[in-house]
Amino acid sequence: MHASEMAIRGYKNTQKSMGSDTELELKIFTSITGRLAGADVAKPGGISTLNQAVTDNAKLWNLLFLDITNPGNALDDGLKSSLIYLAEFTRQHTHKVLNGDAGHQILIEINNNVIAGKRAFLANTPEIEAA
């Protein structure tokens, strides 16, 4: 086996173990959403736990916003517009949650809808094999 063939096989194995960008995003969204849903402000340390989960969620949405607004992003314009709106809503609502002026349930609902969309995308996307 040539070195180039070994490199290609190694790359394929690395790609399979890392998963696609969508799979990684799904894992992160699922993790953060689980933390948001599990935050119980009635328990000791619950407010701190919620604040950290809400802050991490805001960071995720900020990264998503930066990716969406990148000129090289290939998403269709309608989806981009919807996601930009959700990113801005999430940013504003996060401030309200952290100030104690709003609950965090809507953030969970938004994330759950994104998770459902990513799962549907993955279910309808055939695995791509590199040559």
Backbone torsions as a table, in degrees:
resi	resn	phi	psi	omega
1	MET	NA	133.8	179.2
2	HIS	-76.2	158.3	179.6
3	ALA	-59.0	-37.3	-178.8
4	SER	-66.9	-38.1	177.7
5	GLU	-65.7	-39.4	178.4
6	MET	-65.0	-39.0	179.3
7	ALA	-65.3	-42.2	179.2
8	ILE	-63.4	-45.0	178.1
9	ARG	-61.9	-42.6	178.3
10	GLY	-62.6	-40.3	178.7
11	TYR	-64.7	-44.6	179.0
12	LYS	-59.8	-43.5	179.8
13	ASN	-64.2	-39.5	177.5
14	THR	-63.9	-44.7	179.4
15	GLN	-60.6	-42.3	-179.9
16	LYS	-64.5	-40.1	-178.3
17	SER	-73.4	-32.7	179.3
18	MET	-79.4	-32.0	-176.4
19	GLY	81.7	175.2	-180.0
20	SER	-80.4	168.5	176.0
21	ASP	-58.2	-41.4	-179.6
22	THR	-63.6	-40.4	177.8
23	GLU	-64.5	-41.1	178.3
24	LEU	-64.5	-45.8	177.5
25	GLU	-59.5	-41.1	179.3
26	LEU	-61.0	-44.1	178.8
27	LYS	-61.6	-43.2	-178.7
28	ILE	-67.9	-46.7	177.9
29	PHE	-59.2	-43.0	-179.3
30	THR	-63.8	-43.2	-179.7
31	SER	-62.9	-51.1	-178.1
32	ILE	-65.5	-40.9	179.7
33	THR	-64.2	-38.5	175.3
34	GLY	-61.4	-40.7	178.0
35	ARG	-67.0	-39.5	176.6
36	LEU	-61.9	-46.5	-177.8
37	ALA	-67.1	-31.6	-176.9
38	GLY	-86.2	-7.5	-178.8
39	ALA	-71.7	119.3	-179.7
40	ASP	-115.1	103.7	-176.2
41	VAL	-69.7	-11.8	178.4
42	ALA	-79.6	-17.3	-179.8
43	LYS	-89.4	154.6	175.4
44	PRO	-57.3	131.3	-179.0
45	GLY	80.7	-0.5	-176.1
46	GLY	-63.6	-38.5	179.4
47	ILE	-66.6	-41.1	177.6
48	SER	-63.0	-42.7	178.6
49	THR	-62.1	-44.5	178.2
50	LEU	-63.0	-47.4	-178.5
51	ASN	-59.4	-39.1	178.6
52	GLN	-67.3	-42.2	179.2
53	ALA	-65.1	-41.7	178.9
54	VAL	-65.2	-40.6	178.2
55	THR	-65.1	-43.7	177.7
56	ASP	-63.5	-37.8	177.3
57	ASN	-63.1	-41.3	178.6
58	ALA	-63.7	-40.1	177.8
59	LYS	-62.6	-42.1	178.5
60	LEU	-60.9	-47.4	-179.6
61	TRP	-66.2	-32.2	176.5
62	ASN	-65.9	-43.4	177.0
63	LEU	-63.2	-40.6	178.0
64	LEU	-62.0	-43.7	178.0
65	PHE	-58.5	-46.3	179.9
66	LEU	-61.6	-39.3	178.7
67	ASP	-67.2	-44.3	-178.0
68	ILE	-63.5	-39.6	-176.2
69	THR	-84.7	-1.4	174.6
70	ASN	-65.4	130.0	-178.3
71	PRO	-56.4	-24.6	-179.4
72	GLY	-85.8	-0.6	-178.6
73	ASN	-68.3	129.5	-172.9
74	ALA	-94.1	1.9	178.1
75	LEU	-60.7	151.7	178.4
76	ASP	-70.5	152.4	-171.4
77	ASP	-60.1	-35.7	178.9
78	GLY	-63.7	-44.2	178.6
79	LEU	-67.1	-41.5	177.1
80	LYS	-57.1	-47.6	-178.7
81	SER	-60.0	-43.1	179.5
82	SER	-63.5	-44.0	-179.1
83	LEU	-69.1	-35.7	176.4
84	ILE	-64.3	-42.6	176.8
85	TYR	-59.5	-46.6	-179.4
86	LEU	-64.0	-38.3	178.4
87	ALA	-62.7	-43.0	179.7
88	GLU	-68.8	-42.2	177.2
89	PHE	-60.0	-44.9	-179.9
90	THR	-61.1	-42.1	178.7
91	ARG	-60.1	-48.5	-178.3
92	GLN	-66.6	-42.4	-177.7
93	HIS	-69.2	-32.8	177.4
94	THR	-58.1	-43.7	178.3
95	HIS	-60.2	-41.2	179.4
96	LYS	-64.1	-42.4	179.3
97	VAL	-63.7	-47.2	-178.3
98	LEU	-65.3	-27.4	176.7
99	ASN	-86.3	-2.6	-179.7
100	GLY	79.4	15.2	-177.6
101	ASP	-95.4	-4.8	-178.1
102	ALA	-156.0	159.6	174.9
103	GLY	-87.3	171.5	-175.6
104	HIS	-104.5	3.6	-176.3
105	GLN	-58.9	-39.8	-179.1
106	ILE	-63.4	-32.0	177.2
107	LEU	-66.1	-38.2	176.9
108	ILE	-64.4	-44.4	-179.3
109	GLU	-62.8	-44.1	178.0
110	ILE	-60.1	-49.0	-179.6
111	ASN	-61.7	-40.8	179.0
112	ASN	-62.2	-35.3	176.3
113	ASN	-68.2	-39.1	176.6
114	VAL	-64.8	-43.0	178.4
115	ILE	-59.3	-45.5	179.3
116	ALA	-61.1	-41.1	178.3
117	GLY	-65.0	-41.0	179.1
118	LYS	-67.3	-39.7	177.3
119	ARG	-64.0	-41.3	178.3
120	ALA	-64.0	-41.9	178.1
121	PHE	-59.7	-47.6	-178.9
122	LEU	-64.4	-36.9	-179.8
123	ALA	-66.9	-26.0	-177.4
124	ASN	-104.9	9.1	-179.3
125	THR	-110.5	115.5	177.5
126	PRO	-68.0	149.0	178.6
127	GLU	-64.5	131.9	-179.4
128	ILE	-94.4	126.3	178.1
129	GLU	-103.2	130.0	175.7
130	ALA	-75.8	148.6	-179.4
131	ALA	-71.7	NA	NA
